[in-house]
Each structure stands twice: as structure tokens, then as C-alpha cells.
Amino acid sequence: MTQRIKCIIAYDGTHFSGYQIQPGKRTVQGEFEEVLRRMHKGTEVRVAASGRTDAGVHAYGQVIHFDTPLSLSSEQWKKALNAQLPDDIVVRFVQEADADFHARFSAKAKEYRYKVWTAAERDVFRRHYCAWHPYSLHISAMNEALRLLHGTHDFTSFCSAKTSIEDRVRTMYRAEVKADGPMLEFRFIGSGFLYNMVRIVVGTVLEIGRGKRSPADISTLLAAKDRRLAGPTAPAEGLYLWRVYYADEWLERQLADG
């Protein structure tokens, strides 16, 4: 008899070629499945995730699931996995899930955060964990722009030209940026995100913060549906998959709490 195991994992994406397994490259999925293969005495165990992350992108709340015949408690799973995983991946939470739970398809919404260091001097200890953008920024103008993303829109202008998905309509529940000294943190909660969507939004909004664009340009870009008109793609190292929401009431409470 098999059981479905759900895990919340965090990882430092610096030395990974992304989440998804790739031949000859170090990936989060590859490392995780190798640990499971050893625990299952050579039997391959496939892991499904809430979504992929690119090379250099981090996760604090990536969700995965896998099916197993092993009978271990949640705490035993957590200890066994963390004892064998490399030190740039950690299992934060484990529970047995219903058989119909799916890390990707059961998700109601996702939260991403993006960190930007704005001091004039580079911080060598933060270089893998935030983008460096040493310019004076108008935070109020950036938040004015981000509010225009709220609601349901076609985000074609804010996704990579390589995006193969034809349906590019997504709902943005929250988009905001806050400053803590020279550190900025963008926060996005949405029904789903397209390839490079957060990074392109951040790159565009940073231009608005510098006065190179108007906040109203966001509405123009949404209507244009043309990636070439939006700003640059912000660097991978500032991006974090922060949380995946599965229950409507959890998401509603999070949005209400601000």
C-alpha cells in the first residue's frame, strides 16, 4: 500500500541549474530523487512540484509530493530526508496527503518575493540573494504601478518571449513593494505566474521607480500584449518562491491581513 507524502522545502538556488531535473546538471529535483532512490533501495521515486524555478532562483516554500510504500511518520520522513540532502536543500514540513492531492494542480495561488539591494556599494554577502540596483527610487510611484496589476489580466507583456503557454490570463491578488533601509522587498500573490513574469514586472517597475517610466505605463503594457515594450528581466538571484496556497480560507486570510 502506498501513501502520498507532501513536503514543503526550501533551497538556495545559487548552485543549481534550476529545480527541474536535467541530464548532466545539478538540480533540486535530481538531488531529492537521488535521496529517495537510496531510501527505496534503488527504486526510482518521482517527485512532483508546485512549479519550476530557474537557475539561481531560491525557494522558501516550494511544495512537492511523492508516492511511497514506506511506512514512516512525518517526523521520521523529515529527519531521514534532511540527514541525506545536501546543505542547500532543507525539508521544512512533511505530512501525509490525500491520494488526490497534487503539488501543482491542487494549488490555489502562489506567492513570490523579490529582494533588491539599493545601497551605492555592493554587498558581497548578499550578492547571491538579492539584485543590486544602486539608484534612488520613488517607492510610492512603484506601488502605484503595482496596484494596476491587481485583478485579472493578460500578462503577455510581462512574460518571456519563450513562453509556450497560450493562455496568459492570470489573476494578481497582491503586488506591492516595501523598503527596509536600502533593502527592497517586492511581494506578489497570484493565481499563477508565467515564465519570468515576476522578474519582468520587477525590471519594469524599477524603471518606474527611477522616473524612466510613468506608473500609468503598466496599464498601457497590459493592453499592448507585447514583451518588447516592457522593461528588462531582473536577475534570478533576487527571486524567491515564497509560499503555495492550497486552501481558499488560508489565502483569503492572508490577503485580509495585509
Backbone as numpy.savetxt, mean C-alpha at the origin, in Angstrom:
# Nx Ny Nz CAx CAy CAz Cx Cy Cz
-7.90 -32.68 6.72 -8.74 -31.49 6.72 -7.86 -30.24 6.72
-8.18 -29.31 5.86 -7.38 -28.08 5.78 -8.10 -26.93 6.47
-7.32 -25.97 6.89 -7.87 -24.73 7.43 -7.26 -23.56 6.70
-7.99 -22.47 6.64 -7.49 -21.26 5.98 -6.93 -20.31 7.04
-5.71 -19.89 6.84 -5.03 -19.03 7.79 -4.87 -17.63 7.20
-5.26 -16.64 7.97 -5.12 -15.23 7.59 -4.00 -14.61 8.42
-3.11 -13.90 7.77 -2.01 -13.22 8.47 -1.98 -11.75 8.07
-1.62 -10.91 9.01 -1.26 -9.52 8.71 0.25 -9.44 8.86
0.92 -9.01 7.79 2.38 -8.97 7.82 2.88 -7.55 7.51
4.06 -7.26 8.02 4.75 -6.02 7.71 6.08 -6.36 7.08
6.54 -5.51 6.18 7.86 -5.75 5.59 8.50 -4.46 5.14
9.81 -4.47 5.21 10.65 -3.39 4.70 10.95 -3.75 3.24
10.42 -2.96 2.32 10.53 -3.32 0.91 11.86 -2.99 0.26
12.80 -2.43 1.04 14.05 -1.92 0.46 14.79 -2.95 -0.38
14.91 -4.16 0.13 15.73 -5.16 -0.54 14.91 -6.25 -1.24
13.65 -5.91 -1.54 12.79 -6.84 -2.28 12.49 -6.28 -3.67
12.34 -7.17 -4.63 11.91 -6.79 -5.97 10.38 -6.80 -6.03
9.75 -6.30 -4.98 8.30 -6.28 -4.89 7.76 -7.45 -4.10
6.42 -7.46 -3.96 5.78 -8.55 -3.22 5.71 -9.84 -4.04
5.25 -9.73 -5.28 4.91 -10.91 -6.07 6.13 -11.72 -6.49
6.00 -13.02 -6.42 7.10 -13.92 -6.74 7.55 -13.72 -8.19
8.88 -13.69 -8.38 9.49 -13.52 -9.71 10.71 -14.43 -9.78
10.88 -15.15 -10.88 12.03 -16.06 -11.00 13.35 -15.32 -10.84
14.20 -15.85 -9.99 15.54 -15.29 -9.84 15.62 -14.00 -9.05
14.51 -13.56 -8.47 14.52 -12.31 -7.70 13.99 -12.55 -6.29
14.47 -11.73 -5.38 14.03 -11.84 -3.99 12.72 -11.08 -3.82
11.67 -11.78 -3.41 10.36 -11.18 -3.23 9.77 -11.60 -1.89
8.82 -10.83 -1.42 8.16 -11.15 -0.15 7.42 -12.47 -0.26
6.67 -12.66 -1.32 5.93 -13.90 -1.52 6.88 -15.10 -1.58
7.98 -14.92 -2.28 8.94 -16.01 -2.41 9.51 -16.42 -1.07
9.88 -15.45 -0.24 10.42 -15.76 1.08 9.37 -16.45 1.96
8.14 -15.95 1.91 7.08 -16.51 2.75 6.75 -17.94 2.33
6.64 -18.16 1.04 6.29 -19.50 0.56 7.42 -20.50 0.82
8.65 -20.04 0.84 9.76 -20.93 1.14 9.68 -21.39 2.59
9.31 -20.51 3.51 9.14 -20.90 4.91 8.00 -21.91 5.03
6.90 -21.66 4.35 5.78 -22.60 4.40 6.15 -23.95 3.79
6.95 -23.93 2.73 7.38 -25.19 2.12 8.18 -26.03 3.12
9.06 -25.38 3.87 9.83 -26.12 4.88 8.92 -26.64 5.99
7.97 -25.84 6.41 7.05 -26.27 7.48 6.17 -27.43 7.02
5.91 -27.51 5.71 5.07 -28.58 5.16 5.91 -29.68 4.52
7.17 -29.77 4.94 8.09 -30.85 4.54 8.20 -31.01 3.03
8.38 -29.88 2.35 8.63 -29.91 0.91 7.41 -29.69 0.05
6.24 -29.68 0.63 5.02 -29.45 -0.15 4.84 -27.95 -0.40
4.55 -27.60 -1.64 4.35 -26.19 -1.98 3.02 -25.69 -1.41
3.05 -24.53 -0.79 1.85 -23.89 -0.27 1.78 -22.49 -0.86
0.73 -22.20 -1.59 0.58 -20.91 -2.24 -0.08 -19.91 -1.30
0.40 -18.68 -1.40 -0.10 -17.59 -0.57 -0.82 -16.57 -1.45
-1.99 -16.14 -1.03 -2.71 -15.08 -1.74 -2.64 -13.81 -0.89
-2.44 -12.68 -1.54 -2.30 -11.40 -0.82 -3.40 -10.44 -1.22
-3.56 -9.40 -0.41 -4.57 -8.38 -0.70 -4.22 -7.61 -1.97
-2.94 -7.59 -2.32 -2.49 -6.91 -3.52 -0.98 -6.91 -3.58
-0.44 -6.50 -4.72 1.00 -6.46 -4.91 1.56 -5.13 -4.43
2.83 -5.15 -4.06 3.57 -3.91 -3.88 4.81 -3.99 -4.74
5.26 -2.83 -5.24 6.41 -2.77 -6.14 7.72 -2.82 -5.37
8.80 -2.93 -6.11 10.14 -2.91 -5.53 10.32 -1.63 -4.72
10.82 -1.77 -3.50 11.09 -0.61 -2.66 9.91 -0.12 -1.84
8.70 -0.63 -2.12 7.51 -0.21 -1.39 7.37 -1.06 -0.13
6.95 -0.44 0.95 6.83 -1.10 2.24 5.39 -1.49 2.56
5.23 -2.30 3.59 3.89 -2.63 4.08 3.91 -2.72 5.59
2.90 -2.13 6.20 2.69 -2.28 7.63 1.52 -3.23 7.89
0.57 -3.27 6.94 -0.63 -4.09 7.13 -1.03 -4.90 5.92
-0.06 -5.50 5.24 -0.39 -6.41 4.14 -1.12 -7.64 4.70
-2.15 -8.09 4.01 -2.92 -9.26 4.45 -2.73 -10.39 3.44
-2.46 -11.58 3.97 -2.30 -12.76 3.13 -3.14 -13.89 3.70
-3.39 -14.91 2.88 -3.99 -16.13 3.41 -3.41 -17.33 2.68
-3.49 -18.48 3.34 -3.07 -19.75 2.73 -3.84 -20.87 3.39
-3.92 -21.98 2.69 -4.60 -23.18 3.20 -3.57 -24.21 3.64
-3.85 -24.85 4.76 -2.88 -25.79 5.33 -3.56 -26.95 6.04
-2.94 -28.14 6.00 -3.46 -29.26 6.77 -2.89 -29.28 8.19
-1.93 -28.43 8.47 -1.30 -28.41 9.79 -2.26 -27.84 10.84
-2.21 -28.44 12.01 -3.09 -28.00 13.09 -2.27 -27.28 14.15
-2.18 -25.96 14.00 -1.45 -25.13 14.94 -2.36 -24.00 15.42
-2.14 -23.54 16.63 -2.90 -22.39 17.12 -2.37 -21.13 16.43
-3.13 -20.06 16.55 -2.70 -18.80 15.95 -1.35 -18.36 16.51
-1.17 -18.50 17.81 0.10 -18.09 18.41 1.25 -18.98 17.95
0.98 -20.27 17.78 2.02 -21.19 17.28 2.41 -20.83 15.85
1.43 -20.51 15.02 1.73 -20.09 13.66 2.61 -18.84 13.66
2.21 -17.87 14.47 2.96 -16.60 14.51 4.40 -16.83 14.94
4.61 -17.62 15.98 5.96 -17.88 16.46 6.78 -18.66 15.45
6.16 -19.68 14.85 6.89 -20.53 13.90 7.29 -19.75 12.65
6.38 -18.94 12.15 6.69 -18.15 10.95 7.76 -17.11 11.23
7.61 -16.37 12.32 8.59 -15.32 12.64 9.96 -15.88 12.97
10.01 -17.10 13.45 11.31 -17.71 13.76 12.10 -18.02 12.49
11.39 -18.17 11.35 12.06 -18.60 10.12 12.11 -17.52 9.03
11.27 -16.52 9.14 11.26 -15.45 8.13 12.49 -14.57 8.28
12.94 -13.94 7.19 14.07 -13.01 7.29 13.67 -11.79 8.12
14.68 -11.05 8.56 14.39 -9.97 9.51 13.73 -8.75 8.89
13.49 -8.74 7.57 12.75 -7.63 6.97 11.30 -8.00 6.66
10.83 -9.13 7.22 9.40 -9.49 7.19 9.00 -9.93 8.60
7.86 -9.47 9.06 7.37 -9.93 10.36 5.87 -10.18 10.27
5.42 -11.25 10.91 3.99 -11.55 11.01 3.46 -10.84 12.25
2.51 -9.94 12.06 1.97 -9.16 13.17 0.75 -9.81 13.80
0.01 -10.59 13.01 -1.27 -11.12 13.51 -1.62 -12.36 12.70
-2.18 -13.37 13.39 -2.62 -14.60 12.72 -3.98 -15.00 13.29
-4.85 -15.47 12.41 -6.11 -16.07 12.88 -6.61 -17.07 11.84
-7.40 -18.04 12.29 -8.05 -18.94 11.35 -9.21 -18.19 10.71
-9.32 -18.29 9.39 -10.35 -17.56 8.65 -11.40 -18.53 8.12
-12.54 -17.99 7.77 -13.58 -18.80 7.12 -13.07 -19.29 5.77
-13.62 -20.40 5.33 -13.16 -21.01 4.08 -13.39 -20.10 2.88
-14.36 -19.19 2.96 -14.64 -18.30 1.83 -13.92 -16.96 1.92
-13.11 -16.79 2.95 -12.33 -15.55 3.05 -11.24 -15.53 1.99
-11.06 -14.38 1.37 -9.98 -14.21 0.40 -9.30 -12.87 0.66
-7.98 -12.89 0.82 -7.24 -11.69 1.18 -7.50 -10.54 0.21
-7.65 -10.86 -1.07 -7.88 -9.82 -2.07 -9.36 -9.56 -2.31
-10.11 -10.60 -2.61 -11.48 -10.41 -3.07 -12.47 -10.09 -1.95
-12.10 -10.36 -0.70 -12.98 -10.03 0.42 -12.75 -8.61 0.94
-11.73 -7.93 0.44 -11.39 -6.60 0.94 -12.45 -5.58 0.56
-12.78 -4.71 1.51 -13.74 -3.62 1.28 -13.02 -2.34 0.89
-11.83 -2.13 1.44 -11.07 -0.91 1.16 -9.63 -1.12 1.58
-8.75 -0.23 1.11 -7.34 -0.26 1.50 -6.90 1.13 1.92
-5.92 1.14 2.78 -5.31 2.40 3.20 -3.83 2.39 2.86
-3.40 3.44 2.17 -1.98 3.65 1.88 -1.54 4.93 2.55
-0.29 4.96 2.96 0.32 6.19 3.46 1.60 6.45 2.67
1.92 7.73 2.58 3.12 8.11 1.85 3.85 9.17 2.65
5.14 8.95 2.89 5.93 9.84 3.74 6.94 10.64 2.90
7.03 11.92 3.21 7.92 12.85 2.50 8.73 13.65 3.51
10.04 13.66 3.35 10.95 14.43 4.18 11.26 15.73 3.44
10.93 16.87 4.06 11.03 18.15 3.34 12.17 19.04 3.83
13.00 18.54 4.75 14.12 19.35 5.23 15.11 19.63 4.10
15.86 20.71 4.23 16.82 21.08 3.19 17.94 20.06 3.06
18.24 19.39 4.16 19.33 18.40 4.17 18.76 16.99 4.13
19.35 16.15 3.32 18.95 14.74 3.28 19.19 14.08 4.63
18.33 13.17 5.00 18.52 12.37 6.21 18.90 10.97 5.76
20.17 10.62 5.96 20.63 9.33 5.44 19.94 8.15 6.13
19.41 8.37 7.33 18.75 7.28 8.05 17.29 7.10 7.66
16.78 8.01 6.87 15.39 7.91 6.41 15.30 7.64 4.92
16.42 7.54 4.24 16.41 7.56 2.78 15.66 6.39 2.16
15.54 5.27 2.87 14.80 4.12 2.33 13.33 4.13 2.74
12.94 5.11 3.57 11.61 5.05 4.18 10.76 6.29 3.94
11.27 7.23 3.19 10.47 8.39 2.79 11.15 9.04 1.59
10.35 9.75 0.81 10.91 10.51 -0.30 11.48 11.81 0.24
12.52 12.32 -0.41 13.11 13.60 -0.02 12.66 14.67 -1.01
12.03 15.70 -0.49 11.49 16.79 -1.34 11.77 18.10 -0.62
12.97 18.67 -0.78 13.40 19.82 0.03 12.90 21.16 -0.48
11.58 21.33 -0.42 10.98 22.57 -0.92 9.92 23.06 0.06
9.69 24.35 0.06 8.61 24.92 0.85 7.27 24.56 0.20
6.34 24.08 1.01 5.07 23.58 0.48 3.89 24.23 1.19
2.83 24.48 0.43 1.59 25.03 0.99 0.66 23.85 1.32
0.64 23.47 2.60 -0.13 22.30 3.01 -1.63 22.51 2.78
-2.12 23.72 3.03 -3.56 23.97 2.85 -3.97 23.80 1.38
-3.13 24.24 0.46 -3.43 24.07 -0.97 -3.41 22.59 -1.34
-2.49 21.83 -0.75 -2.41 20.40 -1.03 -3.66 19.69 -0.52
-4.13 20.05 0.67 -5.34 19.41 1.19 -6.58 19.83 0.41
-6.60 21.06 -0.07 -7.70 21.50 -0.94 -7.75 20.63 -2.20
-6.58 20.35 -2.75 -6.51 19.50 -3.94 -6.93 18.07 -3.63
-6.46 17.56 -2.52 -6.76 16.17 -2.16 -8.25 15.97 -1.91
-8.93 16.98 -1.37 -10.37 16.84 -1.13 -11.15 16.65 -2.43
-10.61 17.16 -3.53 -11.28 17.00 -4.82 -11.24 15.55 -5.32
-10.39 14.74 -4.70 -10.33 13.32 -5.06 -11.40 12.50 -4.36
-12.00 13.06 -3.31 -13.02 12.32 -2.57 -14.20 11.97 -3.48
-14.74 10.78 -3.29 -15.87 10.35 -4.10 -15.44 9.35 -5.16
-16.33 9.07 -6.07 -16.10 8.07 -7.11 -15.70 8.76 -8.42
-14.54 8.36 -8.94 -14.00 8.99 -10.15 -13.30 7.96 -11.02
-13.10 8.32 -12.27 -12.21 7.59 -13.16 -10.81 8.16 -12.94
-9.89 7.31 -12.47 -8.55 7.75 -12.10 -7.51 7.48 -13.19
-7.94 7.45 -14.44 -7.01 7.16 -15.54 -5.81 8.10 -15.55
-6.01 9.38 -15.25 -4.90 10.34 -15.26 -3.88 10.05 -14.16
-4.31 9.27 -13.16 -3.46 9.02 -12.01 -3.04 7.55 -11.91
-2.93 6.89 -13.03 -2.40 5.52 -13.00 -1.38 5.37 -14.13
-0.50 4.41 -13.96 0.55 4.19 -14.94 -0.02 3.88 -16.31
0.68 4.34 -17.34 0.26 4.02 -18.71 0.33 2.52 -18.96
1.06 1.79 -18.10 1.18 0.35 -18.25 -0.02 -0.41 -17.67
-0.93 0.33 -17.03 -2.09 -0.31 -16.40 -2.94 -1.03 -17.44
-3.17 -2.32 -17.21 -3.95 -3.12 -18.16 -5.43 -3.18 -17.81
-5.78 -2.80 -16.59 -7.18 -2.85 -16.15 -7.98 -1.79 -16.89
-9.09 -2.20 -17.48 -9.90 -1.26 -18.25 -10.80 -0.41 -17.36
-11.33 -1.00 -16.29 -12.20 -0.26 -15.38 -11.34 0.51 -14.38
-11.24 1.80 -14.57 -10.37 2.62 -13.72 -11.16 3.52 -12.79
-12.40 3.17 -12.55 -13.25 3.91 -11.62 -13.03 3.36 -10.21
-12.70 4.26 -9.29 -12.48 3.89 -7.89 -13.14 4.94 -7.00
-13.42 4.56 -5.76 -13.98 5.50 -4.79 -12.92 5.84 -3.76
-12.66 7.14 -3.59 -11.72 7.61 -2.59 -12.50 8.11 -1.38
-12.32 7.43 -0.25 -13.04 7.81 0.97 -12.30 8.92 1.72
-11.00 8.89 1.69 -10.21 9.90 2.40 -8.91 10.14 1.65
-8.52 11.41 1.55 -7.23 11.78 0.99 -6.81 13.06 1.70
-5.70 13.02 2.41 -5.26 14.17 3.19 -3.76 14.09 3.41
-3.19 15.23 3.82 -1.77 15.26 4.16 -1.61 16.08 5.43
-0.74 15.62 6.32 -0.45 16.32 7.57 1.06 16.48 7.71
1.46 17.58 8.34 2.87 17.86 8.55 3.21 17.70 10.03
4.34 17.04 10.28 4.89 16.95 11.62 6.34 17.42 11.51
6.53 18.75 11.66 7.84 19.32 11.37 8.14 19.15 9.89
9.35 18.70 9.55 9.69 18.52 8.14 9.15 17.23 7.52
8.47 16.39 8.32 7.93 15.14 7.79 6.46 15.32 7.41
6.15 15.00 6.16 4.76 14.98 5.70 4.28 13.54 5.62
3.00 13.34 5.96 2.41 12.02 5.77 1.08 12.18 5.04
1.03 11.63 3.84 -0.21 11.54 3.08 -0.95 10.28 3.53
-2.27 10.37 3.55 -3.10 9.22 3.92 -4.22 9.09 2.91
-4.37 7.89 2.38 -5.40 7.60 1.39 -6.17 6.36 1.79
-7.49 6.45 1.81 -8.34 5.27 2.00 -9.29 5.21 0.81
-9.30 4.08 0.11 -10.14 3.97 -1.07 -10.63 2.56 -1.29
-11.59 2.43 -2.17 -12.16 1.11 -2.47 -11.14 0.22 -3.17
-10.18 0.84 -3.82 -9.12 0.11 -4.51 -8.19 1.12 -5.15
-7.02 0.67 -5.55 -6.02 1.57 -6.11 -5.42 0.96 -7.37
-5.21 1.80 -8.37 -4.62 1.36 -9.63 -3.10 1.39 -9.53
-2.44 0.83 -10.53 -0.99 0.74 -10.55 -0.37 2.14 -10.51
0.44 2.40 -9.48 1.14 3.68 -9.26 0.20 4.84 -8.94
-1.05 4.56 -8.62 -2.03 5.63 -8.41 -1.63 6.56 -7.26
-1.28 6.02 -6.12 -0.93 6.86 -4.98 0.32 7.68 -5.29
1.30 7.06 -5.90 2.56 7.76 -6.18 2.37 8.90 -7.20
1.48 8.71 -8.16 1.21 9.77 -9.14 0.41 10.90 -8.51
-0.56 10.54 -7.66 -1.31 11.58 -6.94 -0.35 12.40 -6.08
0.53 11.74 -5.34 1.48 12.46 -4.49 2.39 13.36 -5.33
2.92 12.83 -6.43 3.78 13.63 -7.30 3.08 14.87 -7.83
1.79 14.73 -8.15 1.01 15.86 -8.66 0.71 16.87 -7.56
0.32 16.37 -6.38 -0.04 17.26 -5.28 1.18 18.00 -4.74
2.34 17.39 -4.80 3.56 18.10 -4.40 3.81 19.30 -5.32
3.50 19.16 -6.60 3.62 20.30 -7.52 2.63 21.39 -7.14
1.45 21.00 -6.70 0.46 21.99 -6.23 0.99 22.68 -4.99
1.60 21.92 -4.10 2.16 22.50 -2.88 3.25 23.51 -3.15
3.96 23.35 -4.24 5.04 24.28 -4.62 4.52 25.46 -5.43
3.24 25.47 -5.74 2.66 26.57 -6.51 2.81 26.41 -8.00
3.25 25.24 -8.45 3.43 25.01 -9.88 2.12 24.64 -10.57
1.14 24.25 -9.77 -0.20 23.94 -10.27 -1.21 24.52 -9.27
-2.45 24.61 -9.73 -3.56 25.04 -8.87 -4.28 23.82 -8.29
-4.83 23.93 -7.07 -5.63 22.81 -6.55 -6.74 22.38 -7.50
-7.33 23.34 -8.21 -8.42 23.04 -9.14 -7.97 22.16 -10.30
-6.66 22.06 -10.51 -6.15 21.21 -11.59 -6.53 19.74 -11.38
-6.78 19.36 -10.15 -7.16 17.97 -9.87 -8.44 17.62 -10.62
-9.43 18.50 -10.56 -10.70 18.25 -11.27 -10.48 18.17 -12.78
-9.61 19.03 -13.29 -9.30 19.03 -14.72 -8.64 17.72 -15.12
-7.72 17.25 -14.29 -7.01 16.01 -14.58 -7.94 14.80 -14.53
-8.84 14.78 -13.55 -9.79 13.67 -13.46 -10.65 13.61 -14.73
-11.07 14.76 -15.20 -11.92 14.81 -16.41 -11.14 14.45 -17.67
-9.85 14.78 -17.70 -9.05 14.56 -18.91 -8.76 13.09 -19.19
-8.61 12.30 -18.13 -8.30 10.86 -18.28 -7.06 10.65 -19.14
-6.00 11.39 -18.81 -4.77 11.35 -19.60 -3.57 11.41 -18.65
-2.87 10.30 -18.51 -1.73 10.23 -17.59 -0.67 11.29 -17.92
-0.51 11.63 -19.17 0.54 12.56 -19.58 0.37 13.95 -18.98
-0.82 14.28 -18.53 -1.09 15.61 -18.02 -0.83 15.73 -16.52
-0.74 14.62 -15.82 -0.52 14.64 -14.38 0.96 14.78 -14.06
1.26 14.86 -12.78 2.63 15.07 -12.34 3.47 13.80 -12.37
4.70 13.89 -11.87 5.60 12.73 -11.89 5.17 11.67 -10.88
5.69 10.48 -11.07 5.45 9.38 -10.13 6.43 9.53 -8.96
5.92 9.71 -7.77 6.77 9.87 -6.59 7.56 8.58 -6.35
8.72 8.66 -5.70 9.57 7.48 -5.50 8.90 6.38 -4.67
9.32 5.15 -4.92 8.72 3.99 -4.26 8.93 4.00 -2.75
10.08 4.49 -2.29 10.45 4.30 -0.89 9.55 5.04 0.10
8.75 5.99 -0.37 7.86 6.70 0.56 6.53 6.02 0.79
6.24 4.96 0.03 4.90 4.37 0.03 4.79 3.16 0.97
3.65 3.12 1.70 3.36 2.02 2.63 1.93 1.53 2.41
1.75 0.22 2.23 0.42 -0.37 2.32 0.12 -0.47 3.81
-0.78 0.35 4.29 -0.93 0.54 5.72 -1.95 -0.40 6.35
-3.10 -0.57 5.68 -4.16 -1.39 6.27 -5.12 -1.84 5.19
-5.71 -3.01 5.39 -6.76 -3.52 4.50 -8.01 -3.70 5.35
-9.13 -3.18 4.87 -10.39 -3.24 5.62 -11.28 -4.33 5.03
-11.81 -5.16 5.92 -12.69 -6.24 5.48 -14.12 -6.11 5.98
-14.33 -5.41 7.07 -15.67 -5.26 7.63 -16.15 -3.83 7.44
-17.36 -3.67 6.93 -17.89 -2.34 6.66 -17.89 -1.45 7.90
-18.25 -2.05 9.05 -18.36 -1.22 10.25 -16.99 -0.70 10.70
-15.93 -1.49 10.49 -14.58 -1.02 10.83 -14.22 0.18 9.95
-14.53 0.08 8.67 -14.20 1.17 7.75 -15.00 2.42 8.11
-16.29 2.25 8.38 -17.13 3.40 8.72 -16.64 4.08 9.98
-16.22 3.29 10.97 -15.72 3.87 12.22 -14.41 4.63 11.97
-13.57 4.08 11.13 -12.30 4.73 10.83 -12.52 6.06 10.13
-13.44 6.10 9.19 -13.73 7.35 8.49 -14.37 8.37 9.41
-15.21 7.90 10.33 -15.87 8.81 11.26 -14.90 9.39 12.26
-13.90 8.60 12.64 -12.94 9.04 13.66 -12.01 10.12 13.15
-11.87 10.22 11.82 -10.96 11.21 11.26 -9.53 10.80 11.45
